[in-house]
Amino acid sequence: MNTKVTQIDHVLTRGVQEIIGKDKIITMLHAGKPLRIKYGIDPTATSFHLGHTVPLRKLKEFQELGHTAVFIIGDYTAQIGDPVGKSETRTMLTLKQTQDNAKEFTHLAAKFMDIEKAEVHFQSSWYNSITLEQTIRLMATVTKEQLMRHETFRMREREGKPLGFHEMFYTLLMAFDSVAVKADIELGGPDQKFNFLVTRQVMERYSLKAQEALLLRYLPGTDGAEKMSKSTNNFVGLDEDPLVQLVKLMKIRDENIPTFFDLLTDSTVQPNEHPIAAKRRLAKLIVSDCHDRSAAKTADQQFFAGHPQLKNML
C-alpha cells in the first residue's frame, strides 16, 4: 500500500466515529485537489481542555496531506451558545467577551496544528455586514419543522421548557459559515450531526456543493463516565500546570488508554504494555504538546519521586 493511500486511510479512520459522504470524500482525497477543511470553535470560556484539541489534530492531518485548514472563530454563535443537549437557555455573552476568549484559544491552537498556514476567520467578518434581506434569505433555506427535528428542541418542547428563537437560529448561523468559506469538509463531534445535515441543505440553497463531514469520537473525561467537559469537572486544561496535567492523566481508567492515544497522540499502546507504563508514556507525550519536553520530563520525575505537592492532588 503506497504512502498516500495509507495517509488517507489514517485520516478517515483514526478517531473518527462517522463520516457523512464517505465515498465522495475518498474520491476527493485521491483526486489530489486541495480541499477546504472547516472546523469552528465557540469561544464561550477563557480556558480550554484536551477535548478541544481532537479536531485540531485532525485538521493538522489534513494539512499534512496538502489541504487547507479553515478555522472559524464563532464570535457570534458563542454569544448564543450551542444549545445541543442543554435543557435551559444559556445566558448570552457579549461580542467583546467572545473575542477576548478567542485570543487565548488561537494561541493554544497553534500548539496542535499549523496555524500560520491555516485560514482563520472570525464570524464577525461577515456577520457585521450582513443585511436584513440577506438574513431573511438565510432563514428561508429551512423550515421550522426541519429545525424542530433537533433532539434538544424536541426535548424542550416535551418538557414544556422555553426555546428561544435565537437558539434555533444557531444552526443557520453555523451553516452560513460554510457558505461564506465554501467548505468541502467539516469536522466536529457526533452531537453536531444535525447541524451538519442542515448545513448541506443550506449550501445547496446557495447553489454551492454540499460539504461532507467527519464526526470525531468524544474524548472521555478523567472519570471515564462522560465526555471531557469543564461542567463535569473531568477535564485536563490546556494551560494547567504540567504536574497537574500529568497527575490527572495518570488517573484515567485503564480501558480508556487506547482512546487517549488515538485521539491525542500519533502513537499507540504497545503490545503487552503495562497500563501504568502506557499512561506514563501517554502523559509525557500530552504534557510535551501542551508545554514542552522539559516540562513533561520534570513533571514525570516529580510524580514518580513522590513530590510533596502530590498529596494535595491525589
Secondary structure as GFF3:
##gff-version 3
##sequence-region A 1 314
A	DSSP	alpha_helix	3	13	.	.	.	ID=ss1
A	DSSP	beta_strand	16	20	.	.	.	ID=ss2
A	DSSP	alpha_helix	22	31	.	.	.	ID=ss3
A	DSSP	beta_strand	36	41	.	.	.	ID=ss4
A	DSSP	three_ten_helix	50	52	.	.	.	ID=ss5
A	DSSP	alpha_helix	53	64	.	.	.	ID=ss6
A	DSSP	beta_strand	68	73	.	.	.	ID=ss7
A	DSSP	alpha_helix	77	80	.	.	.	ID=ss8
A	DSSP	alpha_helix	95	109	.	.	.	ID=ss9
A	DSSP	three_ten_helix	115	117	.	.	.	ID=ss10
A	DSSP	beta_strand	119	122	.	.	.	ID=ss11
A	DSSP	alpha_helix	124	127	.	.	.	ID=ss12
A	DSSP	alpha_helix	132	139	.	.	.	ID=ss13
A	DSSP	alpha_helix	144	147	.	.	.	ID=ss14
A	DSSP	alpha_helix	151	158	.	.	.	ID=ss15
A	DSSP	alpha_helix	165	181	.	.	.	ID=ss16
A	DSSP	beta_strand	185	188	.	.	.	ID=ss17
A	DSSP	three_ten_helix	190	192	.	.	.	ID=ss18
A	DSSP	alpha_helix	193	205	.	.	.	ID=ss19
A	DSSP	beta_strand	212	216	.	.	.	ID=ss20
A	DSSP	alpha_helix	242	250	.	.	.	ID=ss21
A	DSSP	three_ten_helix	254	256	.	.	.	ID=ss22
A	DSSP	alpha_helix	257	264	.	.	.	ID=ss23
A	DSSP	alpha_helix	275	290	.	.	.	ID=ss24
A	DSSP	alpha_helix	293	304	.	.	.	ID=ss25
A	DSSP	three_ten_helix	308	312	.	.	.	ID=ss26
###
